Amino acid sequence: MEYHVIPHSLPGYSDCKTIRIVYDIPAGIQTNEHPNPGKKFSARGFPRHCYLPDNEKGRRVLKLLIMAWDRRLIFTIGTSSTTGESDTVVWNEIHHKTEFGSNLTGHGYPDPNYLDNVLTELSAQGVGEDNLKD
Protein backbone atom coordinates (compact mmCIF):
# COMPACT_ATOMS: atom_id res chain seq x y z
CA MET A 1 0.00 0.00 0.00
CA GLU A 2 1.27 3.42 -0.91
CA TYR A 3 -0.40 6.78 -1.27
CA HIS A 4 0.25 10.29 -2.49
CA VAL A 5 -1.63 13.51 -3.16
CA ILE A 6 -2.47 14.42 -6.73
CA PRO A 7 -3.32 17.99 -7.80
CA HIS A 8 -6.84 17.23 -9.02
CA SER A 9 -10.22 17.41 -7.29
CA LEU A 10 -12.85 14.71 -7.00
CA PRO A 11 -16.43 15.49 -8.04
CA GLY A 12 -18.12 16.90 -4.95
CA TYR A 13 -14.79 17.98 -3.41
CA SER A 14 -13.70 20.88 -5.62
CA ASP A 15 -12.12 22.66 -2.66
CA CYS A 16 -9.30 20.14 -2.14
CA LYS A 17 -6.82 17.88 -3.89
CA THR A 18 -7.09 14.09 -4.01
CA ILE A 19 -5.34 11.28 -2.15
CA ARG A 20 -4.56 8.37 -4.45
CA ILE A 21 -3.98 5.02 -2.74
CA VAL A 22 -2.24 2.27 -4.70
CA TYR A 23 -2.52 -1.36 -3.61
CA ASP A 24 -0.24 -3.85 -5.32
CA ILE A 25 -0.45 -7.51 -4.36
CA PRO A 26 1.36 -10.22 -6.32
CA ALA A 27 0.02 -13.72 -6.89
CA GLY A 28 1.45 -16.33 -4.56
CA ILE A 29 0.90 -19.41 -2.42
CA GLN A 30 -1.71 -19.43 0.34
CA THR A 31 -0.45 -19.72 3.91
CA ASN A 32 -2.13 -21.03 7.06
CA GLU A 33 -4.18 -17.83 7.41
CA HIS A 34 -5.84 -18.46 4.03
CA PRO A 35 -8.66 -20.83 3.00
CA ASN A 36 -6.46 -23.34 1.10
CA PRO A 37 -2.91 -23.38 2.52
CA GLY A 38 -0.31 -24.51 -0.02
CA LYS A 39 -2.54 -23.73 -3.02
CA LYS A 40 -1.71 -20.94 -5.46
CA PHE A 41 -3.79 -17.75 -5.48
CA SER A 42 -4.16 -15.19 -8.25
CA ALA A 43 -4.17 -11.42 -7.89
CA ARG A 44 -6.02 -9.92 -10.84
CA GLY A 45 -6.43 -6.21 -11.46
CA PHE A 46 -3.41 -5.03 -9.50
CA PRO A 47 -2.19 -2.44 -8.93
CA ARG A 48 -5.54 -1.06 -7.81
CA HIS A 49 -5.96 2.71 -7.49
CA CYS A 50 -8.39 4.22 -4.99
CA TYR A 51 -9.30 7.81 -4.16
CA LEU A 52 -10.13 9.97 -1.15
CA PRO A 53 -10.58 13.72 -0.86
CA ASP A 54 -7.51 15.37 0.68
CA ASN A 55 -9.45 17.03 3.49
CA GLU A 56 -9.61 16.42 7.23
CA LYS A 57 -12.08 13.52 7.04
CA GLY A 58 -10.37 11.97 4.03
CA ARG A 59 -7.02 12.02 5.86
CA ARG A 60 -8.68 10.38 8.91
CA VAL A 61 -10.06 7.65 6.65
CA LEU A 62 -6.59 7.21 5.12
CA LYS A 63 -5.02 6.70 8.57
CA LEU A 64 -7.62 4.06 9.37
CA LEU A 65 -7.15 2.35 5.99
CA ILE A 66 -3.41 2.16 6.70
CA MET A 67 -4.22 0.55 10.05
CA ALA A 68 -6.61 -1.89 8.33
CA TRP A 69 -3.93 -2.67 5.72
CA ASP A 70 -1.37 -3.35 8.45
CA ARG A 71 -3.89 -5.74 10.05
CA ARG A 72 -4.45 -7.42 6.66
CA LEU A 73 -8.15 -6.50 6.57
CA ILE A 74 -8.45 -4.74 3.18
CA PHE A 75 -8.24 -7.88 1.02
CA THR A 76 -8.79 -11.58 1.49
CA ILE A 77 -8.56 -14.67 -0.68
CA GLY A 78 -11.87 -15.94 -1.93
CA THR A 79 -14.13 -16.14 -4.97
CA SER A 80 -14.44 -13.06 -7.15
CA SER A 81 -17.98 -11.73 -7.39
CA THR A 82 -16.98 -10.19 -10.74
CA THR A 83 -15.42 -13.17 -12.51
CA GLY A 84 -16.40 -16.16 -10.37
CA GLU A 85 -12.73 -17.14 -10.10
CA SER A 86 -11.85 -18.89 -6.84
CA ASP A 87 -8.59 -18.62 -4.88
CA THR A 88 -8.06 -15.01 -5.89
CA VAL A 89 -7.46 -11.77 -4.00
CA VAL A 90 -10.79 -9.98 -3.38
CA TRP A 91 -11.96 -6.92 -1.45
CA ASN A 92 -12.87 -7.66 2.17
CA GLU A 93 -15.98 -5.64 3.13
CA ILE A 94 -14.26 -2.22 3.26
CA HIS A 95 -15.46 -0.34 0.20
CA HIS A 96 -13.08 1.81 -1.81
CA LYS A 97 -13.67 4.38 -4.52
CA THR A 98 -11.76 3.12 -7.56
CA GLU A 99 -13.24 5.40 -10.19
CA PHE A 100 -11.72 8.87 -10.60
CA GLY A 101 -13.68 11.74 -12.08
CA SER A 102 -17.03 10.00 -12.45
CA ASN A 103 -19.39 7.57 -10.76
CA LEU A 104 -20.51 5.43 -13.69
CA THR A 105 -20.00 2.14 -11.83
CA GLY A 106 -20.97 3.33 -8.35
CA HIS A 107 -17.31 3.14 -7.32
CA GLY A 108 -16.59 6.85 -7.74
CA TYR A 109 -17.61 10.34 -6.72
CA PRO A 110 -19.76 12.23 -6.06
CA ASP A 111 -20.96 10.13 -3.15
CA PRO A 112 -21.70 12.37 -0.17
CA ASN A 113 -22.13 9.39 2.20
CA TYR A 114 -18.98 7.46 1.28
CA LEU A 115 -16.62 8.74 3.98
CA ASP A 116 -19.18 8.10 6.75
CA ASN A 117 -20.01 4.68 5.28
CA VAL A 118 -16.37 3.59 5.10
CA LEU A 119 -15.79 4.79 8.67
CA THR A 120 -18.67 2.51 9.71
CA GLU A 121 -17.21 -0.42 7.73
CA LEU A 122 -13.78 0.13 9.27
CA SER A 123 -15.30 0.26 12.75
CA ALA A 124 -17.12 -3.03 12.08
CA GLN A 125 -13.67 -4.55 11.37
CA GLY A 126 -12.34 -3.21 14.68
CA VAL A 127 -10.59 -0.19 13.16
CA GLY A 128 -12.36 2.79 14.70
CA GLU A 129 -11.51 6.43 15.15
CA ASP A 130 -10.75 5.67 18.81
CA ASN A 131 -7.63 3.88 17.44
CA LEU A 132 -6.28 7.19 16.11
CA LYS A 133 -3.77 9.15 18.09
CA ASP A 134 -3.30 12.81 17.21
Solvent accessible surface area in square Angstrom, and as a share of the most:
residue,aa,sasa,rsa
1,M,55,0.24
2,E,108,0.48
3,Y,109,0.42
4,H,75,0.33
5,V,76,0.43
6,I,15,0.08
7,P,99,0.62
8,H,106,0.47
9,S,48,0.31
10,L,3,0.01
11,P,40,0.25
12,G,65,0.62
13,Y,36,0.14
14,S,101,0.65
15,D,130,0.67
16,C,22,0.13
17,K,109,0.46
18,T,0,0.00
19,I,3,0.01
20,R,63,0.23
21,I,1,0.00
22,V,18,0.10
23,Y,0,0.00
24,D,90,0.47
25,I,32,0.16
26,P,106,0.66
27,A,68,0.53
28,G,26,0.25
29,I,94,0.48
30,Q,4,0.02
31,T,72,0.42
32,N,142,0.73
33,E,112,0.50
34,H,38,0.17
35,P,81,0.51
36,N,63,0.32
37,P,74,0.47
38,G,58,0.55
39,K,107,0.45
40,K,156,0.66
41,F,28,0.12
42,S,18,0.12
43,A,21,0.16
44,R,148,0.54
45,G,61,0.59
46,F,34,0.14
47,P,71,0.45
48,R,43,0.16
49,H,68,0.30
50,C,1,0.01
51,Y,19,0.07
52,L,3,0.01
53,P,0,0.00
54,D,28,0.15
55,N,41,0.21
56,E,121,0.54
57,K,64,0.27
58,G,0,0.00
59,R,109,0.40
60,R,69,0.25
61,V,0,0.00
62,L,12,0.06
63,K,107,0.45
64,L,1,0.01
65,L,1,0.00
66,I,52,0.27
67,M,44,0.19
68,A,0,0.00
69,W,70,0.25
70,D,103,0.54
71,R,111,0.41
72,R,152,0.55
73,L,37,0.19
74,I,1,0.00
75,F,20,0.09
76,T,58,0.33
77,I,12,0.06
78,G,21,0.21
79,T,84,0.49
80,S,18,0.12
81,S,123,0.80
82,T,126,0.73
83,T,96,0.56
84,G,52,0.50
85,E,49,0.22
86,S,64,0.41
87,D,18,0.09
88,T,4,0.02
89,V,8,0.05
90,V,26,0.15
91,W,83,0.29
92,N,34,0.18
93,E,124,0.56
94,I,1,0.01
95,H,105,0.47
96,H,11,0.05
97,K,11,0.05
98,T,57,0.33
99,E,29,0.13
100,F,75,0.31
101,G,43,0.41
102,S,37,0.24
103,N,57,0.29
104,L,159,0.79
105,T,93,0.54
106,G,44,0.43
107,H,89,0.40
108,G,0,0.00
109,Y,0,0.00
110,P,79,0.49
111,D,33,0.17
112,P,116,0.73
113,N,91,0.47
114,Y,8,0.03
115,L,8,0.04
116,D,73,0.38
117,N,77,0.40
118,V,0,0.00
119,L,23,0.11
120,T,92,0.54
121,E,39,0.18
122,L,0,0.00
123,S,63,0.41
124,A,89,0.69
125,Q,55,0.24
126,G,46,0.44
127,V,0,0.00
128,G,10,0.10
129,E,75,0.33
130,D,132,0.68
131,N,49,0.25
132,L,39,0.20
133,K,177,0.75
134,D,193,1.00
